[in-house]
């Protein structure tokens, strides 16, 4: 697969070469300020939701130090992508689940071992995953990024044409400081991208048998406050129920949509993003 390089300016007289991957219309980052907010579940749910709406979708798990996508799609049994020659180049063939093309850094190392990589190794691995995967023609490539503002995020923003980003948070106000750093980086005038909005995850708990009940286990108002501080939309509230964690752990991410309130939350998110 060929990629195209565009030149942009960073400050005065400092050009940045940004790669635009052929046949991918929009690259969308799913980011967070810290771990444990359900970012990977949101990224996977977003990809599945887009595919259900008829879009061609890829999902790249770029969370170098904590890849969760293989677990979410039951791809943890020593799987490794095949390599085929495509247009004269050796390309990795992504796995397909739920109508999505999936690639993860987690396919290439033992999930029980720590990843001890310096910045250049991380950046090179990311570029290989993006440019040496045979994605085909995609409407959206969703990238599950590591929490925070580290090497992966910098590489993506500096070197690739990114359509936009969504930021995942939880409701409690104590989590906002880290999230604000991530949003500030995404909005940086030199390397930033369009911050499309905030997704508040784990907004409340609703038992499966009593979906109209809401228990605010993690407080209220975090997503709304971020939206107001940074003048960006609050895209959706995603609730919890007792089946969500089990479905994710068992690799049945598509089963989360059997719960109407969760499906409605993702439908709201998809409507907001596809109308931007």
VENGI-V221900 format. One record per residue. N is the residue number from 1. RES is the residue in three letters. PHI is phi in degrees with one decimal (* if undefined). PSI is psi in degrees with one decimal (* if undefined). NEAR is the number of other ideal C-beta (glycine too) atoms within 10 Angstrom. Layout:
# VENGI-V221900
((N:RES:PHI:PSI:NEAR) (N:RES:PHI:PSI:NEAR))
This chain:
# VENGI-V221900
((1:UNK:*:130.8:16) (2:UNK:-84.8:152.9:9) (3:UNK:-126.6:151.8:16) (4:UNK:-109.2:144.4:10) (5:UNK:-115.0:127.8:10) (6:UNK:-110.1:148.0:11) (7:UNK:-103.4:130.6:8) (8:UNK:-128.2:166.2:13) (9:UNK:-100.3:137.9:10) (10:UNK:-121.0:102.7:12) (11:UNK:71.2:-152.3:9) (12:UNK:-91.7:113.8:5) (13:UNK:70.2:22.1:6) (14:UNK:-120.8:89.7:9) (15:UNK:-71.3:142.3:10) (16:UNK:-110.3:130.8:15) (17:UNK:-93.5:115.0:10) (18:UNK:-109.6:135.5:17) (19:UNK:-90.0:129.8:15) (20:UNK:-111.2:114.8:13) (21:UNK:-75.7:126.5:20) (22:UNK:-59.0:142.1:12) (23:UNK:73.2:4.9:13) (24:UNK:-109.5:114.1:22) (25:UNK:-71.8:-45.8:13) (26:UNK:-139.9:126.3:17) (27:UNK:-99.9:123.4:23) (28:UNK:-120.4:122.3:22) (29:UNK:-89.2:137.6:27) (30:UNK:-112.2:115.2:25) (31:UNK:-127.8:169.6:26) (32:UNK:-155.7:163.3:29) (33:UNK:-83.6:-25.4:23) (34:UNK:-150.6:165.9:17) (35:UNK:-79.0:167.4:16) (36:UNK:84.7:9.4:11) (37:UNK:-100.5:2.7:25) (38:UNK:83.7:25.8:23) (39:UNK:-60.1:-45.3:27) (40:UNK:-66.3:-37.6:25) (41:UNK:-63.8:-39.8:24) (42:UNK:-65.3:-43.8:23) (43:UNK:-61.3:-45.4:30) (44:UNK:-66.5:-43.3:29) (45:UNK:-63.5:-36.6:29) (46:UNK:-63.8:-44.6:24) (47:UNK:-63.2:-45.5:31) (48:UNK:-62.5:-42.5:24) (49:UNK:-62.2:-43.1:23) (50:UNK:-63.3:-41.1:24) (51:UNK:-64.3:-39.1:21) (52:UNK:-64.4:-25.6:17) (53:UNK:-84.8:0.7:13) (54:UNK:97.8:4.4:9) (55:UNK:-81.7:149.6:18) (56:UNK:-86.0:124.9:19) (57:UNK:-133.5:139.5:25) (58:UNK:-118.9:152.8:26) (59:UNK:-131.2:118.6:30) (60:UNK:-110.0:120.3:27) (61:UNK:-89.6:100.7:29) (62:UNK:-103.6:14.3:25) (63:UNK:-79.7:85.3:24) (64:UNK:-54.3:-41.0:21) (65:UNK:-97.6:-0.6:15) (66:UNK:-160.4:59.6:17) (67:UNK:-67.4:125.6:23) (68:UNK:-112.2:-17.4:21) (69:UNK:-59.9:-40.1:30) (70:UNK:-57.0:-38.6:20) (71:UNK:-68.1:-42.8:20) (72:UNK:-62.9:-27.3:32) (73:UNK:-114.3:18.6:25) (74:UNK:54.2:52.9:13) (75:UNK:-124.0:43.1:19) (76:UNK:-108.2:1.0:16) (77:UNK:-89.7:69.1:7) (78:UNK:53.3:37.5:7) (79:UNK:-84.8:146.5:13) (80:UNK:-144.5:134.0:9) (81:UNK:-61.3:144.0:19) (82:UNK:-75.4:156.5:11) (83:UNK:-117.2:129.2:12) (84:UNK:-130.5:159.6:11) (85:UNK:-86.2:120.8:9) (86:UNK:-125.0:117.0:15) (87:UNK:52.8:40.9:8) (88:UNK:82.0:4.4:6) (89:UNK:-123.4:148.9:12) (90:UNK:-82.8:118.6:10) (91:UNK:-126.2:145.0:19) (92:UNK:-79.8:138.8:20) (93:UNK:-97.3:117.5:16) (94:UNK:-69.4:153.1:22) (95:UNK:-74.9:157.1:20) (96:UNK:-123.4:125.6:11) (97:UNK:-141.6:138.7:21) (98:UNK:54.2:31.0:18) (99:UNK:77.4:14.6:15) (100:UNK:-117.5:141.4:25) (101:UNK:-89.9:124.7:22) (102:UNK:-121.8:131.7:25) (103:UNK:-135.6:142.2:26) (104:UNK:-144.5:142.0:26) (105:UNK:-61.9:-24.0:26) (106:UNK:-66.4:-15.0:21) (107:UNK:-72.6:-12.3:22) (108:UNK:-113.3:6.4:15) (109:UNK:-151.4:163.2:14) (110:UNK:-69.8:122.4:9) (111:UNK:-64.9:-16.9:13) (112:UNK:-87.7:-7.9:5) (113:UNK:-104.8:144.4:7) (114:UNK:-70.3:148.6:8) (115:UNK:-97.6:108.0:17) (116:UNK:-106.1:82.2:7) (117:UNK:-121.1:138.6:16) (118:UNK:-82.0:168.6:8) (119:UNK:-50.5:-49.5:12) (120:UNK:-60.5:-36.5:10) (121:UNK:-66.0:-40.8:13) (122:UNK:-62.2:-46.8:21) (123:UNK:-64.0:-41.9:19) (124:UNK:-65.7:-40.0:12) (125:UNK:-62.9:-42.0:19) (126:UNK:-62.4:-45.7:23) (127:UNK:-62.9:-37.2:16) (128:UNK:-65.2:-43.7:13) (129:UNK:-61.0:-38.3:21) (130:UNK:-75.1:-45.2:24) (131:UNK:-97.1:-14.1:17) (132:UNK:-114.5:20.4:16) (133:UNK:-104.5:134.9:22) (134:UNK:-82.9:82.2:20) (135:UNK:-74.8:-24.0:23) (136:UNK:71.4:-156.5:14) (137:UNK:-91.9:121.9:10) (138:UNK:-124.6:141.6:19) (139:UNK:-77.3:-39.9:16) (140:UNK:-138.0:135.7:22) (141:UNK:-113.8:112.7:27) (142:UNK:-89.6:128.9:27) (143:UNK:-115.9:118.2:26) (144:UNK:-83.9:106.3:29) (145:UNK:-92.8:159.4:26) (146:UNK:-66.1:155.2:22) (147:UNK:-61.9:150.2:21) (148:UNK:88.8:-155.9:17) (149:UNK:-126.6:41.6:19) (150:UNK:-87.8:-158.2:15) (151:UNK:-62.2:-39.2:17) (152:UNK:-62.6:-47.1:24) (153:UNK:-63.3:-42.7:23) (154:UNK:-61.9:-45.3:15) (155:UNK:-61.1:-45.1:20) (156:UNK:-60.9:-45.4:25) (157:UNK:-72.8:-35.1:22) (158:UNK:-80.8:-32.5:16) (159:UNK:-114.5:-9.7:18) (160:UNK:-128.3:150.3:23) (161:UNK:-78.2:108.1:18) (162:UNK:-107.7:129.9:22) (163:UNK:-71.0:-41.7:17) (164:UNK:179.6:-179.5:16) (165:UNK:-142.2:147.9:26) (166:UNK:-116.7:147.4:27) (167:UNK:-115.3:127.0:27) (168:UNK:-98.8:133.5:29) (169:UNK:-139.7:169.8:28) (170:UNK:-108.7:169.7:24) (171:UNK:-71.5:-24.5:22) (172:UNK:-69.5:138.9:16) (173:UNK:-67.2:-24.9:13) (174:UNK:-66.4:-19.4:10) (175:UNK:-84.2:-6.3:20) (176:UNK:-73.9:-29.5:20) (177:UNK:-59.1:-46.4:10) (178:UNK:-66.6:-38.7:17) (179:UNK:-65.7:-37.4:27) (180:UNK:-62.3:-35.7:17) (181:UNK:-63.7:-41.9:14) (182:UNK:-64.5:-44.7:23) (183:UNK:-63.6:-40.7:21) (184:UNK:-60.8:-39.6:13) (185:UNK:-66.6:-43.8:21) (186:UNK:-63.6:-26.8:25) (187:UNK:-94.3:4.5:14) (188:UNK:-56.1:135.4:11) (189:UNK:-68.2:-21.1:7) (190:UNK:-91.3:-44.0:12) (191:UNK:-120.5:1.2:18) (192:UNK:-71.6:175.8:15) (193:UNK:-137.2:179.5:20) (194:UNK:-74.8:115.0:14) (195:UNK:-83.1:107.7:22) (196:UNK:-76.7:-22.2:21) (197:UNK:154.7:-178.4:22) (198:UNK:-108.4:137.3:24) (199:UNK:-110.4:119.2:30) (200:UNK:-92.2:112.8:27) (201:UNK:-99.3:156.4:24) (202:UNK:57.8:38.3:23) (203:UNK:-62.6:-37.2:23) (204:UNK:-161.0:167.2:20) (205:UNK:-106.4:128.0:16) (206:UNK:-125.8:117.2:20) (207:UNK:-59.9:144.0:14) (208:UNK:-56.7:-39.1:12) (209:UNK:-80.2:-11.2:8) (210:UNK:-136.0:66.7:10) (211:UNK:-64.7:-17.2:14) (212:UNK:-84.1:-10.2:7) (213:UNK:-84.7:142.2:10) (214:UNK:-130.5:125.7:16) (215:UNK:-120.5:116.4:12) (216:UNK:-87.7:80.3:13) (217:UNK:-68.5:-29.0:13) (218:UNK:-114.3:24.6:19) (219:UNK:83.9:-170.9:14) (220:UNK:-142.0:153.0:16) (221:UNK:97.5:-5.3:14) (222:UNK:-63.4:-47.4:24) (223:UNK:-63.3:-41.6:26) (224:UNK:-64.6:-39.0:14) (225:UNK:-65.4:-42.7:18) (226:UNK:-60.1:-42.9:23) (227:UNK:-58.0:-42.0:16) (228:UNK:-73.4:-41.9:11) (229:UNK:-62.9:-42.1:12) (230:UNK:-102.8:0.4:18) (231:UNK:56.8:46.7:7) (232:UNK:-126.4:155.3:19) (233:UNK:-70.1:146.9:14) (234:UNK:-89.7:108.5:18) (235:UNK:-77.9:-38.3:24) (236:UNK:-168.6:160.9:24) (237:UNK:-110.9:126.8:21) (238:UNK:-110.3:119.5:27) (239:UNK:-84.1:172.6:20) (240:UNK:-108.4:154.0:21) (241:UNK:-145.4:174.9:20) (242:UNK:-71.8:-13.7:11) (243:UNK:-92.0:-17.0:16) (244:UNK:-60.2:-50.6:22) (245:UNK:-62.8:-38.9:13) (246:UNK:-64.4:-45.6:12) (247:UNK:-60.1:-41.7:20) (248:UNK:-67.2:-45.1:21) (249:UNK:-64.8:-31.5:10) (250:UNK:-89.1:2.7:12) (251:UNK:77.8:23.1:17) (252:UNK:-110.9:56.2:16) (253:UNK:-59.7:-32.5:24) (254:UNK:-68.3:-20.3:20) (255:UNK:-72.9:-15.1:14) (256:UNK:-64.5:-21.5:24) (257:UNK:-82.1:-1.2:18) (258:UNK:-72.6:-16.2:12) (259:UNK:-90.8:118.8:19) (260:UNK:-58.5:-39.8:11) (261:UNK:-69.8:-31.1:17) (262:UNK:-73.8:-42.4:21) (263:UNK:-61.6:-41.5:15) (264:UNK:-62.7:-37.1:15) (265:UNK:-64.0:-44.2:25) (266:UNK:-71.5:-34.0:21) (267:UNK:-60.6:-41.1:16) (268:UNK:-62.2:-41.8:15) (269:UNK:-63.4:-45.7:23) (270:UNK:-63.2:-42.0:19) (271:UNK:-61.6:-42.7:13) (272:UNK:-64.2:-43.2:17) (273:UNK:-74.8:-39.6:21) (274:UNK:-77.6:-7.3:14) (275:UNK:-106.9:16.7:6) (276:UNK:-91.8:*:12))
